[in-house]
């Protein structure tokens, strides 16, 4: 079984499309754990309707806003699957995403994989650039280029053991990937474009600067890197993050 981890906060506008992209998967052995993070819109009611329609969809309400890291960790603890996949409440999957990625993992006994994904605005009919997955990423390489899209990741926790994300505002996914890669695993990329990342209207410069600040905190506070290596890796990160958005 694959456990699909989906945090949701005021996601009424897009969450139906996200759920439908999971329901459309050609691989059928999955469960979808949607954590409603204290939404004030109709997210909870929309998810409840899907829960009534398909028993594989599970709703976990938090009732007050706790943040994406807490939401994801709550779902991970409740997950029953061997494989953990991540999909945010405004993103989409290709119908064969799980089938092809699991075949890729099983063929080579990979524990940690990700895929290429396409950025888009508004409706999927307005595609932007494709972020191409490299063949593999190790710990040192990932510090310089945070190329792994969370919406594309599948982890075999039978191989990696248990894990959770640190409770920080953003970049908690980055911190988790670092933790797994430091254990000696590599992340292997599947070149096919199997996920679609929605650029939200609020994705402005201020948010990008906050995200960059949180990346710096991962280097210094979580990875405990000295100042000069942190600066060097941050410069690589900034270059690659800019390149990812404009290429």
BALUMMI-989077 format. One line per 4 residues: number of its first residue (from 1); their letters; for each residue x negated, y negated, z of C-alpha. Coordinates in pm, 1 decimal. Layout:
// residues N
NUM = a = X:Y:Z ~ ...
// end
This chain:
// residues 247
1 = xxxx = 0.0:0.0:0.0 ~ -98.4:-360.4:-67.9 ~ 5.5:-617.7:192.0 ~ 60.2:-957.1:28.4
5 = xxxx = -2.5:-1241.3:274.9 ~ 199.7:-1558.6:206.5 ~ 207.8:-1857.7:443.8 ~ 498.0:-2093.1:370.1
9 = xxxx = 557.6:-2446.8:493.4 ~ 833.5:-2657.9:335.3 ~ 803.0:-2446.7:22.0 ~ 1166.8:-2440.4:-87.5
13 = xxxx = 1088.3:-2594.3:-424.3 ~ 849.0:-2322.9:-544.5 ~ 868.8:-2013.5:-322.5 ~ 1131.3:-1835.5:-534.1
17 = xxxx = 892.3:-1832.9:-829.0 ~ 614.3:-1699.4:-607.5 ~ 830.5:-1416.3:-475.7 ~ 959.4:-1334.6:-823.5
21 = xxxx = 600.6:-1298.7:-948.3 ~ 544.1:-1032.4:-680.5 ~ 872.4:-857.8:-755.6 ~ 763.3:-842.2:-1121.5
25 = xxxx = 445.2:-647.4:-1041.2 ~ 400.7:-324.7:-1237.0 ~ 232.0:-177.3:-926.1 ~ 517.8:-105.6:-688.3
29 = xxxx = 357.8:4.5:-359.4 ~ 339.6:-331.4:-183.6 ~ 486.0:-528.5:101.8 ~ 508.1:-907.7:110.1
33 = xxxx = 472.0:-1075.3:447.9 ~ 598.5:-1432.7:432.9 ~ 523.2:-1642.1:740.8 ~ 750.6:-1945.1:765.7
37 = xxxx = 532.9:-2200.8:941.9 ~ 808.5:-2405.3:1103.2 ~ 952.2:-2538.8:778.1 ~ 1204.7:-2824.4:798.8
41 = xxxx = 1352.8:-2760.1:452.4 ~ 1539.3:-2452.9:320.4 ~ 1235.6:-2223.2:292.1 ~ 1360.1:-1992.2:567.6
45 = xxxx = 1703.3:-1945.9:409.1 ~ 1558.5:-1876.8:64.3 ~ 1323.7:-1609.8:200.4 ~ 1602.4:-1452.4:407.1
49 = xxxx = 1803.1:-1399.7:88.8 ~ 1511.7:-1214.6:-72.8 ~ 1465.5:-1006.3:243.5 ~ 1827.4:-891.8:209.0
53 = xxxx = 1762.7:-793.0:-153.1 ~ 1432.7:-603.3:-113.0 ~ 1310.7:-425.7:201.1 ~ 947.2:-467.5:95.0
57 = xxxx = 972.1:-839.5:172.3 ~ 923.0:-919.3:539.8 ~ 983.3:-1257.1:704.3 ~ 788.4:-1374.3:1008.3
61 = xxxx = 919.1:-1708.0:1143.7 ~ 689.8:-1916.7:1363.7 ~ 952.9:-2184.8:1439.2 ~ 690.5:-2456.9:1483.4
65 = xxxx = 415.2:-2570.1:1249.9 ~ 91.3:-2388.2:1336.6 ~ -111.6:-2420.5:1016.4 ~ -212.0:-2187.3:735.3
69 = xxxx = -486.5:-2006.6:929.2 ~ -250.4:-1904.1:1210.7 ~ 15.3:-1804.8:955.0 ~ -224.2:-1586.8:758.4
73 = xxxx = -368.9:-1424.2:1070.7 ~ -19.6:-1352.5:1202.4 ~ 65.4:-1172.2:878.4 ~ -266.4:-983.9:867.2
77 = xxxx = -199.9:-847.0:1217.6 ~ 146.4:-726.7:1109.7 ~ 29.7:-584.8:776.0 ~ 66.6:-211.9:719.0
81 = xxxx = -127.6:-182.3:393.9 ~ -480.0:-61.5:336.4 ~ -532.1:-349.7:94.6 ~ -484.0:-716.8:184.7
85 = xxxx = -399.0:-966.3:-89.8 ~ -333.2:-1338.6:-59.3 ~ -78.5:-1552.3:-242.7 ~ 27.6:-1900.7:-135.6
89 = xxxx = 390.9:-2007.2:-159.2 ~ 348.9:-2228.7:-466.6 ~ 122.2:-2002.5:-675.0 ~ 199.7:-1718.8:-917.9
93 = xxxx = 64.6:-1379.9:-1025.8 ~ 40.0:-1211.0:-1362.7 ~ 277.4:-907.8:-1366.2 ~ -14.9:-662.6:-1391.6
97 = xxxx = -234.2:-833.2:-1133.7 ~ -211.9:-564.1:-866.6 ~ -222.5:-272.8:-1111.0 ~ -533.1:-390.0:-1295.0
101 = xxxx = -721.0:-518.3:-991.1 ~ -663.4:-204.0:-784.7 ~ -774.7:11.5:-1078.1 ~ -1090.6:-203.2:-1094.5
105 = xxxx = -1150.2:-155.7:-721.6 ~ -1087.9:217.7:-723.6 ~ -1301.4:278.1:-1031.5 ~ -1611.9:139.3:-859.5
109 = xxxx = -1515.6:173.3:-489.0 ~ -1528.7:-204.1:-441.6 ~ -1417.0:-341.3:-104.8 ~ -1380.5:-710.7:-197.9
113 = xxxx = -1261.6:-834.3:-537.0 ~ -1124.3:-1145.6:-701.7 ~ -1018.5:-1246.7:-1052.5 ~ -1016.4:-1538.8:-1291.2
117 = xxxx = -723.1:-1776.9:-1249.1 ~ -563.3:-2065.8:-1434.1 ~ -481.8:-2404.3:-1287.6 ~ -153.1:-2566.8:-1389.1
121 = xxxx = 62.6:-2867.7:-1307.1 ~ 435.2:-2865.6:-1255.2 ~ 568.9:-2582.4:-1464.1 ~ 348.1:-2299.7:-1584.2
125 = xxxx = 402.1:-2433.9:-1937.4 ~ 152.7:-2712.0:-1857.1 ~ -170.6:-2509.1:-1823.7 ~ -503.1:-2663.5:-1732.7
129 = xxxx = -842.1:-2492.8:-1726.5 ~ -924.1:-2132.2:-1639.2 ~ -1164.8:-2067.2:-1350.9 ~ -1371.6:-1772.6:-1471.8
133 = xxxx = -1472.2:-1511.5:-1216.7 ~ -1842.4:-1421.0:-1224.9 ~ -1936.9:-1053.8:-1215.9 ~ -2035.7:-1066.5:-850.5
137 = xxxx = -2100.8:-1305.9:-561.9 ~ -2315.8:-1245.8:-256.2 ~ -2338.5:-1451.8:63.2 ~ -2613.9:-1688.0:-50.2
141 = xxxx = -2449.7:-1742.5:-387.1 ~ -2111.0:-1814.3:-234.5 ~ -2250.2:-2084.7:-7.6 ~ -2349.2:-2276.7:-321.1
145 = xxxx = -2037.0:-2210.3:-525.3 ~ -1700.7:-2145.2:-360.7 ~ -1572.7:-1982.6:-679.8 ~ -1345.5:-1726.6:-513.6
149 = xxxx = -978.2:-1822.8:-552.5 ~ -783.4:-1710.7:-247.9 ~ -476.0:-1631.2:-459.4 ~ -686.6:-1374.3:-649.8
153 = xxxx = -849.4:-1187.7:-359.3 ~ -782.4:-826.2:-260.6 ~ -975.7:-669.6:28.7 ~ -991.3:-300.9:116.7
157 = xxxx = -994.7:-315.6:493.5 ~ -1055.4:58.1:517.6 ~ -1406.2:-34.2:401.6 ~ -1452.1:-377.2:560.2
161 = xxxx = -1284.6:-313.9:892.7 ~ -1054.1:-566.1:1058.7 ~ -1087.8:-939.0:999.6 ~ -916.6:-1271.2:1060.1
165 = xxxx = -960.5:-1631.9:956.4 ~ -1101.2:-1889.9:1198.5 ~ -839.2:-2140.0:1311.6 ~ -957.4:-2450.1:1127.6
169 = xxxx = -749.1:-2691.8:918.4 ~ -881.5:-2592.1:577.9 ~ -1164.1:-2378.7:436.9 ~ -1065.7:-2098.3:676.9
173 = xxxx = -1052.2:-1872.2:372.8 ~ -1408.4:-1975.7:283.0 ~ -1519.2:-1892.4:636.9 ~ -1360.8:-1546.9:612.2
177 = xxxx = -1528.5:-1471.6:278.8 ~ -1860.6:-1573.8:435.4 ~ -1798.8:-1339.2:728.2 ~ -1727.5:-1042.2:501.6
181 = xxxx = -2017.5:-1118.3:268.3 ~ -2254.2:-1147.2:566.9 ~ -2161.4:-790.7:660.3 ~ -2344.4:-681.0:344.9
185 = xxxx = -2051.5:-661.7:105.0 ~ -2043.9:-835.1:-231.9 ~ -1736.7:-984.6:-395.4 ~ -1682.3:-847.8:-745.6
189 = xxxx = -1503.0:-1049.9:-1009.2 ~ -1254.3:-924.3:-1266.5 ~ -1271.0:-1150.9:-1572.2 ~ -902.6:-1124.6:-1665.7
193 = xxxx = -687.5:-1425.4:-1575.2 ~ -439.5:-1269.2:-1335.3 ~ -322.6:-1561.0:-1118.8 ~ -196.8:-1916.2:-1160.5
197 = xxxx = -285.1:-2195.8:-918.9 ~ -41.0:-2485.9:-897.3 ~ -186.6:-2835.9:-868.4 ~ 49.3:-3018.7:-636.2
201 = xxxx = 127.7:-3392.4:-670.9 ~ -31.4:-3456.7:-330.9 ~ -368.5:-3314.5:-441.1 ~ -533.4:-3655.2:-426.0
205 = xxxx = -882.0:-3786.9:-359.3 ~ -825.3:-3817.6:17.5 ~ -733.4:-3449.3:41.6 ~ -1039.2:-3349.5:-162.2
209 = xxxx = -1259.7:-3550.6:71.8 ~ -1103.5:-3382.4:375.9 ~ -1160.1:-3041.8:216.0 ~ -1524.2:-3130.3:147.6
213 = xxxx = -1562.4:-3236.3:511.0 ~ -1424.9:-2901.6:623.5 ~ -1669.3:-2717.6:394.5 ~ -1947.7:-2907.8:568.6
217 = xxxx = -1807.0:-2797.0:906.0 ~ -1815.0:-2434.0:790.3 ~ -2185.1:-2471.1:709.3 ~ -2275.0:-2638.9:1036.6
221 = xxxx = -2026.1:-2514.8:1296.1 ~ -1933.9:-2164.0:1179.4 ~ -2235.2:-2049.4:977.3 ~ -2470.9:-2240.2:1213.9
225 = xxxx = -2691.6:-2349.5:925.8 ~ -2975.5:-2598.6:985.4 ~ -2933.4:-2947.3:843.7 ~ -3151.1:-2922.0:531.9
229 = xxxx = -3006.7:-2591.1:403.5 ~ -2659.5:-2733.3:474.0 ~ -2734.5:-3040.1:262.8 ~ -2877.3:-2828.9:-17.4
233 = xxxx = -2580.3:-2592.5:-25.2 ~ -2334.1:-2881.0:2.3 ~ -2484.0:-3051.5:-302.6 ~ -2446.9:-2729.8:-501.8
237 = xxxx = -2089.8:-2695.0:-370.5 ~ -1999.9:-3052.5:-469.6 ~ -2142.9:-3007.2:-819.8 ~ -1963.2:-2676.5:-876.9
241 = xxxx = -1634.2:-2803.5:-730.3 ~ -1641.0:-3100.3:-968.3 ~ -1733.0:-2879.1:-1262.3 ~ -1447.3:-2641.8:-1176.3
245 = xxx = -1191.0:-2923.9:-1202.8 ~ -1308.6:-3082.5:-1526.1 ~ -1432.5:-2790.2:-1739.3
// end
